[in-house]
Amino acid sequence: MAELSIAGMELAEGVVETIVAIAVKDVEGVVSLGDTSVASALLATIASKPSWQGIEVQVGEEGLLVDVHIDVQFGRVLPTVADAVRAAVADAVRTQVGVPVERVDVYIDGIQFN
Protein backbone atom coordinates (compact mmCIF):
# COMPACT_ATOMS: atom_id res chain seq x y z
CA MET A 1 0.00 0.00 0.00
CA ALA A 2 1.25 3.49 -0.75
CA GLU A 3 0.31 6.56 1.24
CA LEU A 4 -3.24 6.43 2.53
CA SER A 5 -5.42 9.51 2.18
CA ILE A 6 -8.60 9.60 4.26
CA ALA A 7 -10.75 12.66 4.88
CA GLY A 8 -7.88 15.03 4.14
CA MET A 9 -5.42 13.13 6.34
CA GLU A 10 -2.37 11.50 4.74
CA LEU A 11 -0.79 8.52 6.45
CA ALA A 12 2.65 7.29 5.45
CA GLU A 13 3.06 3.82 4.08
CA GLY A 14 2.95 1.22 6.83
CA VAL A 15 1.26 3.24 9.58
CA VAL A 16 -2.05 1.37 9.50
CA GLU A 17 -0.30 -1.94 8.89
CA THR A 18 1.84 -1.41 11.99
CA ILE A 19 -1.24 -0.64 14.09
CA VAL A 20 -2.93 -3.78 12.75
CA ALA A 21 0.17 -5.93 13.41
CA ILE A 22 0.40 -4.80 17.04
CA ALA A 23 -3.32 -5.41 17.60
CA VAL A 24 -3.17 -8.90 16.06
CA LYS A 25 -0.10 -9.99 18.02
CA ASP A 26 -1.91 -9.14 21.27
CA VAL A 27 -4.76 -11.58 20.51
CA GLU A 28 -4.57 -14.76 22.57
CA GLY A 29 -4.01 -17.80 20.37
CA VAL A 30 -2.26 -15.96 17.53
CA VAL A 31 1.24 -17.39 17.17
CA SER A 32 2.48 -15.40 14.20
CA LEU A 33 1.42 -12.90 11.61
CA GLY A 34 1.88 -13.41 7.89
CA ASP A 35 3.70 -16.13 6.05
CA THR A 36 6.78 -17.03 8.08
CA SER A 37 8.20 -19.69 5.78
CA VAL A 38 11.87 -19.53 4.77
CA ALA A 39 10.95 -19.08 1.10
CA SER A 40 8.63 -16.21 1.94
CA ALA A 41 11.25 -14.52 4.11
CA LEU A 42 13.82 -14.84 1.33
CA LEU A 43 11.42 -13.40 -1.26
CA ALA A 44 10.52 -10.54 1.11
CA THR A 45 14.20 -9.70 1.52
CA ILE A 46 14.89 -9.82 -2.21
CA ALA A 47 11.80 -7.79 -3.07
CA SER A 48 12.39 -5.39 -0.16
CA LYS A 49 8.91 -6.23 1.04
CA PRO A 50 7.98 -4.38 4.24
CA SER A 51 7.90 -6.12 7.61
CA TRP A 52 4.10 -6.10 7.74
CA GLN A 53 3.71 -8.92 5.23
CA GLY A 54 0.53 -10.79 5.89
CA ILE A 55 -1.46 -7.56 6.18
CA GLU A 56 -3.17 -5.73 3.35
CA VAL A 57 -5.11 -2.49 3.81
CA GLN A 58 -7.31 -0.82 1.21
CA VAL A 59 -9.76 2.05 1.31
CA GLY A 60 -13.37 0.97 0.85
CA GLU A 61 -16.53 3.00 0.39
CA GLU A 62 -17.33 3.22 4.10
CA GLY A 63 -13.98 2.58 5.75
CA LEU A 64 -10.88 0.46 5.54
CA LEU A 65 -10.76 -3.08 4.20
CA VAL A 66 -8.18 -5.17 6.04
CA ASP A 67 -6.86 -8.65 5.20
CA VAL A 68 -4.82 -10.43 7.88
CA HIS A 69 -2.96 -13.75 7.56
CA ILE A 70 -2.17 -15.56 10.81
CA ASP A 71 -0.96 -18.82 12.31
CA VAL A 72 -2.91 -20.08 15.33
CA GLN A 73 -1.82 -22.10 18.34
CA PHE A 74 -2.95 -25.74 18.26
CA GLY A 75 -6.03 -26.39 20.42
CA ARG A 76 -7.61 -22.97 19.96
CA VAL A 77 -11.12 -22.59 18.57
CA LEU A 78 -10.45 -21.05 15.16
CA PRO A 79 -13.68 -19.00 14.79
CA THR A 80 -13.13 -17.55 18.28
CA VAL A 81 -9.57 -16.48 17.45
CA ALA A 82 -10.70 -15.00 14.11
CA ASP A 83 -13.49 -13.04 15.84
CA ALA A 84 -11.01 -11.72 18.41
CA VAL A 85 -8.64 -10.62 15.64
CA ARG A 86 -11.47 -8.83 13.81
CA ALA A 87 -12.52 -7.00 16.97
CA ALA A 88 -8.94 -6.07 17.94
CA VAL A 89 -8.11 -4.72 14.48
CA ALA A 90 -11.33 -2.71 14.15
CA ASP A 91 -10.94 -1.23 17.63
CA ALA A 92 -7.24 -0.36 17.20
CA VAL A 93 -7.72 1.33 13.83
CA ARG A 94 -10.85 3.21 14.93
CA THR A 95 -9.16 4.37 18.15
CA GLN A 96 -5.75 5.31 16.78
CA VAL A 97 -6.57 6.51 13.27
CA GLY A 98 -10.16 7.62 13.73
CA VAL A 99 -11.33 5.76 10.65
CA PRO A 100 -13.99 3.04 10.65
CA VAL A 101 -13.10 -0.44 9.48
CA GLU A 102 -15.58 -1.73 6.92
CA ARG A 103 -14.27 -5.28 6.85
CA VAL A 104 -11.55 -7.46 8.39
CA ASP A 105 -10.93 -10.74 6.60
CA VAL A 106 -8.87 -13.21 8.65
CA TYR A 107 -6.99 -15.98 6.86
CA ILE A 108 -5.69 -18.78 9.07
CA ASP A 109 -2.67 -20.02 7.15
CA GLY A 110 -1.52 -22.59 9.65
CA ILE A 111 -1.66 -24.24 13.05
CA GLN A 112 1.46 -24.33 15.24
CA PHE A 113 2.01 -27.05 17.82
CA ASN A 114 4.13 -25.20 20.37
C-alpha positions in Angstrom: 0.0 0.0 0.0 1.2 3.5 -0.8 0.3 6.6 1.2 -3.2 6.4 2.5 -5.4 9.5 2.2 -8.6 9.6 4.3 -10.7 12.7 4.9 -7.9 15.0 4.1 -5.4 13.1 6.3 -2.4 11.5 4.7 -0.8 8.5 6.5 2.7 7.3 5.4 3.1 3.8 4.1 3.0 1.2 6.8 1.3 3.2 9.6 -2.1 1.4 9.5 -0.3 -1.9 8.9 1.8 -1.4 12.0 -1.2 -0.6 14.1 -2.9 -3.8 12.7 0.2 -5.9 13.4 0.4 -4.8 17.0 -3.3 -5.4 17.6 -3.2 -8.9 16.1 -0.1 -10.0 18.0 -1.9 -9.1 21.3 -4.8 -11.6 20.5 -4.6 -14.8 22.6 -4.0 -17.8 20.4 -2.3 -16.0 17.5 1.2 -17.4 17.2 2.5 -15.4 14.2 1.4 -12.9 11.6 1.9 -13.4 7.9 3.7 -16.1 6.0 6.8 -17.0 8.1 8.2 -19.7 5.8 11.9 -19.5 4.8 10.9 -19.1 1.1 8.6 -16.2 1.9 11.3 -14.5 4.1 13.8 -14.8 1.3 11.4 -13.4 -1.3 10.5 -10.5 1.1 14.2 -9.7 1.5 14.9 -9.8 -2.2 11.8 -7.8 -3.1 12.4 -5.4 -0.2 8.9 -6.2 1.0 8.0 -4.4 4.2 7.9 -6.1 7.6 4.1 -6.1 7.7 3.7 -8.9 5.2 0.5 -10.8 5.9 -1.5 -7.6 6.2 -3.2 -5.7 3.3 -5.1 -2.5 3.8 -7.3 -0.8 1.2 -9.8 2.1 1.3 -13.4 1.0 0.8 -16.5 3.0 0.4 -17.3 3.2 4.1 -14.0 2.6 5.8 -10.9 0.5 5.5 -10.8 -3.1 4.2 -8.2 -5.2 6.0 -6.9 -8.6 5.2 -4.8 -10.4 7.9 -3.0 -13.8 7.6 -2.2 -15.6 10.8 -1.0 -18.8 12.3 -2.9 -20.1 15.3 -1.8 -22.1 18.3 -3.0 -25.7 18.3 -6.0 -26.4 20.4 -7.6 -23.0 20.0 -11.1 -22.6 18.6 -10.5 -21.0 15.2 -13.7 -19.0 14.8 -13.1 -17.5 18.3 -9.6 -16.5 17.4 -10.7 -15.0 14.1 -13.5 -13.0 15.8 -11.0 -11.7 18.4 -8.6 -10.6 15.6 -11.5 -8.8 13.8 -12.5 -7.0 17.0 -8.9 -6.1 17.9 -8.1 -4.7 14.5 -11.3 -2.7 14.1 -10.9 -1.2 17.6 -7.2 -0.4 17.2 -7.7 1.3 13.8 -10.8 3.2 14.9 -9.2 4.4 18.2 -5.7 5.3 16.8 -6.6 6.5 13.3 -10.2 7.6 13.7 -11.3 5.8 10.6 -14.0 3.0 10.6 -13.1 -0.4 9.5 -15.6 -1.7 6.9 -14.3 -5.3 6.8 -11.6 -7.5 8.4 -10.9 -10.7 6.6 -8.9 -13.2 8.6 -7.0 -16.0 6.9 -5.7 -18.8 9.1 -2.7 -20.0 7.1 -1.5 -22.6 9.7 -1.7 -24.2 13.0 1.5 -24.3 15.2 2.0 -27.0 17.8 4.1 -25.2 20.4 
